[in-house]
Amino acid sequence: MQFLCIGVNESAEDVIKHITSELQQLDSNKLNYSIEEVNSDGSTSIVCNIDEDKAFGKKSLKLYDILKVHVSNALADYIIRQYEEKLIARIINSNYCYFNSTEKKDILSLALRIIRNDDKVFLNSLFQIRRRNVIVRKLLEYFESSNSLILDGFVNFRLKEYMKDLEEVVDKAVDDFLMEREYKEFIRLLRYFVDIQDPKFDVIHVVVGYENKYILLDETRREITNECIQEFVNEISEGEINYDDLLVSSLITLAPRKIVIHTTGQFRNKELLETIKNVFSGKVFLCSGCDVCMFNMVKSEQKNKF
């Protein structure tokens, strides 16, 4: 009888659940298997085997290889679920010790968001598959030369390629954290500029115009686009104009008490919309459809816009 023995330092219950779930797939092939928890001298091991004597003529299927594949799949899932967060935290503490505890927690959250693919990014989905395959492959390689494995030792010393992948995730999380921190500082600075100015208008209407340019209207619905942006346009050439930046600069200069944004569905730069909402917190209102929106549909071909 050939078997695999997995030594665990903590409770064996969760490991056994993963292995049991995986080995249940053997039921359809009428293969008898067993999973047993063994406690000896203060250590806990899980012993798994397939009974070759009761394999009903299926010896040619290399039953021991089948056992190794299924147990490796189960252990890979267990490692990802139970070890991954701890390993990422260890990498952060080791490679980025200069961040304080709060910053490290934020980086950990970002890293877990990436690695669990919370944002449903296709490349991250591929990375999830690759990461699991790396663990399975290393387990199978290990079981080629030994039928006994200490799980903690295997994770700490046999998964260098996997650890390198986790380090890359942490590096990406740190980059995202720094960018997010810079963005928050940028928003804080823009809010300061708005707060120190006296409002020049009670209401400004922003309409997305032709070629993603923007139209500004005052509270009487009078277009004030040109007069608002002239001082900015004089300082830059036509080819260098960034209309998104120009819109933010104009709104900060005008410092209105209220901003109504029309035809929001035409905003190509969704981050710009979020920036305006963050800078003018509590002052931005999104129009769901009105005469101004209809007016823009008719006038979108006019040239007097920015």
C-alpha positions in Angstrom: 0.0 0.0 0.0 1.5 3.4 -1.0 0.6 6.5 0.9 1.3 10.2 1.4 2.0 11.7 4.8 1.5 15.4 5.4 2.8 16.9 8.7 0.9 19.9 10.0 1.7 22.2 12.9 -1.8 23.5 13.5 -5.2 21.8 13.4 -5.4 19.1 10.8 -9.2 19.6 10.3 -9.0 22.2 7.5 -6.3 20.3 5.6 -8.4 17.1 5.9 -11.5 19.0 4.5 -9.5 20.1 1.5 -8.1 16.7 0.8 -11.4 15.0 1.4 -13.2 17.3 -1.0 -10.5 16.6 -3.7 -10.4 12.9 -3.2 -14.2 12.6 -3.4 -13.7 12.9 -7.2 -12.3 9.3 -7.1 -15.7 8.0 -6.1 -16.9 8.1 -9.7 -14.0 5.8 -10.6 -14.8 3.3 -7.8 -11.4 3.9 -6.2 -11.2 3.3 -2.5 -9.2 5.8 -0.5 -8.6 6.7 3.1 -7.6 9.8 5.1 -6.4 9.4 8.6 -5.1 11.8 11.2 -2.2 10.5 13.2 -0.9 12.1 16.4 2.5 11.1 17.7 5.0 12.7 20.1 3.1 16.1 20.0 3.0 16.2 16.2 0.1 15.8 13.8 0.2 14.1 10.4 -2.4 13.3 7.8 -2.0 10.0 6.0 -3.7 9.5 2.6 -3.7 6.4 0.5 -5.6 4.5 -2.3 -6.2 0.8 -1.6 -4.7 -0.9 -4.6 -6.1 -4.3 -3.6 -9.6 -3.0 -3.9 -9.1 -1.0 -7.1 -11.2 -3.4 -9.2 -8.7 -3.9 -11.9 -7.6 -0.3 -12.2 -3.9 -0.8 -11.3 -2.9 0.3 -14.7 -4.0 3.8 -13.9 -1.0 4.3 -11.7 -3.0 4.8 -8.6 -0.2 6.3 -6.6 0.3 9.0 -9.3 -3.5 9.7 -9.1 -3.2 10.1 -5.4 -0.3 12.6 -5.7 -2.2 14.7 -8.2 -5.3 15.0 -6.1 -3.5 15.6 -2.8 -1.3 18.2 -4.5 -4.4 20.1 -5.8 -5.9 20.0 -2.4 -2.8 21.3 -0.7 -2.3 24.0 -3.3 -5.8 25.3 -2.5 -5.1 25.1 1.2 -1.8 27.0 0.9 -3.5 29.8 -1.1 -6.3 30.1 1.4 -4.4 29.7 4.7 -0.9 30.9 4.0 -1.1 33.5 1.4 -2.1 36.5 3.5 0.5 35.7 6.2 3.2 35.4 3.5 2.3 38.7 2.0 2.3 40.4 5.4 5.7 38.9 6.0 7.0 40.2 2.7 5.7 43.7 3.5 7.3 43.7 7.0 10.6 42.5 5.5 10.9 44.5 2.3 9.0 47.7 3.3 9.9 48.0 7.0 10.0 51.9 6.7 6.2 52.1 6.4 4.3 52.5 9.7 1.8 49.9 10.9 -1.3 51.7 9.4 0.4 52.1 6.0 1.4 48.4 6.1 -2.2 47.4 6.7 -3.3 49.5 3.7 -0.7 47.9 1.5 -1.8 44.5 2.7 -5.4 45.3 1.8 -4.3 46.5 -1.7 -2.1 43.4 -2.2 -5.0 41.1 -1.2 -7.3 42.9 -3.5 -4.9 42.3 -6.4 -4.2 38.7 -5.6 -7.9 37.8 -5.1 -8.8 39.7 -8.2 -11.6 41.7 -6.5 -11.6 44.0 -9.5 -12.1 41.2 -12.0 -9.0 42.1 -14.1 -8.3 39.5 -16.8 -4.6 39.5 -16.3 -5.0 38.9 -12.6 -7.2 35.9 -13.4 -4.4 34.5 -15.4 -2.0 35.2 -12.6 -4.3 33.3 -10.1 -4.2 30.3 -12.4 -0.4 30.5 -12.8 0.1 30.9 -9.0 -1.8 27.8 -8.2 -0.1 25.8 -11.0 3.3 26.7 -9.6 2.3 25.3 -6.2 0.9 22.1 -7.7 3.9 21.6 -9.8 6.3 22.0 -6.9 4.3 19.6 -4.8 4.3 17.0 -7.5 8.0 17.4 -7.9 8.5 16.9 -4.2 6.3 13.8 -4.1 8.4 12.3 -6.8 11.2 11.7 -4.3 9.4 11.6 -1.0 6.0 10.5 0.3 6.3 12.5 3.5 6.0 16.3 3.6 6.0 18.9 6.4 3.6 21.6 5.2 5.2 24.6 6.9 8.7 23.6 5.8 7.5 23.1 2.3 5.9 26.5 2.1 8.9 28.3 3.6 11.7 26.6 1.7 10.3 25.0 -1.5 8.2 27.7 -3.0 10.7 30.3 -4.1 9.0 30.9 -7.5 5.7 31.3 -5.7 7.2 33.7 -3.2 8.7 35.8 -6.0 5.2 36.1 -7.5 3.9 37.3 -4.2 6.8 39.8 -3.9 5.7 41.2 -7.3 2.2 41.6 -6.1 3.4 43.5 -3.0 5.6 45.8 -5.2 2.5 46.5 -7.3 0.5 47.2 -4.1 3.1 49.6 -2.8 3.1 51.5 -6.1 -0.7 51.7 -6.0 -0.5 52.8 -2.3 2.0 55.6 -3.2 -0.1 56.8 -6.1 -3.2 56.8 -4.0 -1.5 58.8 -1.3 -0.2 61.3 -3.9 -3.7 61.6 -5.3 -5.2 62.3 -1.9 -2.5 64.9 -1.3 -3.3 66.4 -4.7 -7.0 66.5 -3.8 -6.3 68.1 -0.4 -4.2 70.8 -2.1 -7.0 71.6 -4.6 -9.6 71.7 -1.8 -7.4 74.2 -0.1 -7.2 76.4 -3.2 -11.0 76.3 -3.4 -11.6 77.1 0.3 -9.4 80.2 0.3 -11.3 81.8 -2.6 -14.5 83.7 -2.5 -17.1 82.1 -4.8 -17.5 84.0 -8.0 -20.7 82.2 -9.0 -23.5 80.6 -7.1 -24.0 77.9 -9.8 -21.9 76.6 -12.7 -23.3 74.2 -15.2 -20.8 71.9 -16.9 -21.8 70.3 -20.1 -19.7 67.8 -22.1 -19.5 69.2 -25.6 -18.1 68.2 -29.0 -14.9 66.1 -29.1 -15.0 65.8 -25.3 -14.6 69.5 -24.8 -16.6 71.3 -22.1 -19.1 74.1 -22.0 -19.6 76.3 -18.9 -22.9 78.0 -18.1 -23.7 80.4 -15.3 -26.8 80.2 -13.1 -28.8 82.0 -15.8 -27.7 79.3 -18.3 -25.5 81.9 -20.1 -22.4 80.4 -21.7 -19.3 81.8 -20.0 -16.8 79.3 -21.5 -14.5 81.7 -23.3 -14.3 84.4 -20.7 -13.5 81.8 -18.0 -10.7 80.1 -19.8 -9.0 82.9 -21.8 -6.3 83.5 -19.2 -5.4 79.8 -19.3 -5.4 79.5 -23.1 -3.2 82.5 -23.5 -0.4 80.7 -21.6 -0.5 77.5 -23.7 -0.5 76.6 -27.4 -3.5 74.9 -29.0 -1.6 71.6 -29.4 -0.7 71.5 -25.7 -4.2 72.1 -24.3 -5.5 69.4 -22.0 -9.2 70.1 -21.7 -9.6 67.9 -18.6 -7.0 69.9 -16.7 -8.5 73.2 -18.1 -11.9 72.3 -16.8 -10.6 71.6 -13.3 -8.4 74.8 -13.3 -11.4 76.8 -14.4 -13.7 75.4 -11.7 -11.2 76.0 -9.0 -10.7 79.6 -10.1 -14.5 80.2 -10.3 -15.0 78.4 -6.9 -18.8 78.1 -7.4 -21.1 77.2 -4.5 -22.7 74.6 -6.6 -21.7 72.6 -9.7 -24.3 70.9 -11.9 -22.8 68.4 -14.4 -24.9 67.5 -17.4 -24.6 64.7 -19.9 -22.4 62.7 -17.5 -22.7 59.7 -19.7 -20.5 61.4 -22.3 -17.6 61.9 -19.8 -14.8 59.7 -21.3 -12.5 60.3 -18.4 -14.4 58.9 -15.4 -11.5 59.7 -13.1 -11.9 63.4 -14.0 -15.5 63.2 -12.8 -14.5 61.6 -9.5 -11.8 64.2 -9.1 -14.3 67.1 -9.4 -16.6 65.4 -7.0 -13.7 64.9 -4.5 -12.4 68.5 -4.8 -15.9 70.1 -4.5 -17.2 67.6 -2.0 -20.9 68.1 -1.3 -21.2 70.8 -4.1 -21.5 68.6 -7.2 -24.8 67.4 -8.5 -25.3 65.1 -11.5 -28.1 65.9 -13.8 -30.2 63.0 -15.0 -31.7 64.9 -18.0 -33.0 68.4 -18.6 -33.3 71.2 -21.2 -29.6 72.0 -20.8 -28.8 68.4 -21.8 -31.1 68.7 -24.8 -29.6 72.0 -25.7 -26.1 70.4 -25.8 -27.3 67.7 -28.1 -28.3 70.3 -30.6 -25.3 72.6 -30.1 -22.5 70.0 -29.8 -21.1 71.0 -33.2 -20.5 74.6 -32.4 -16.9 75.8 -32.2 -17.1 78.1 -29.2 -16.1 75.5 -26.7 -13.0 74.2 -24.9 
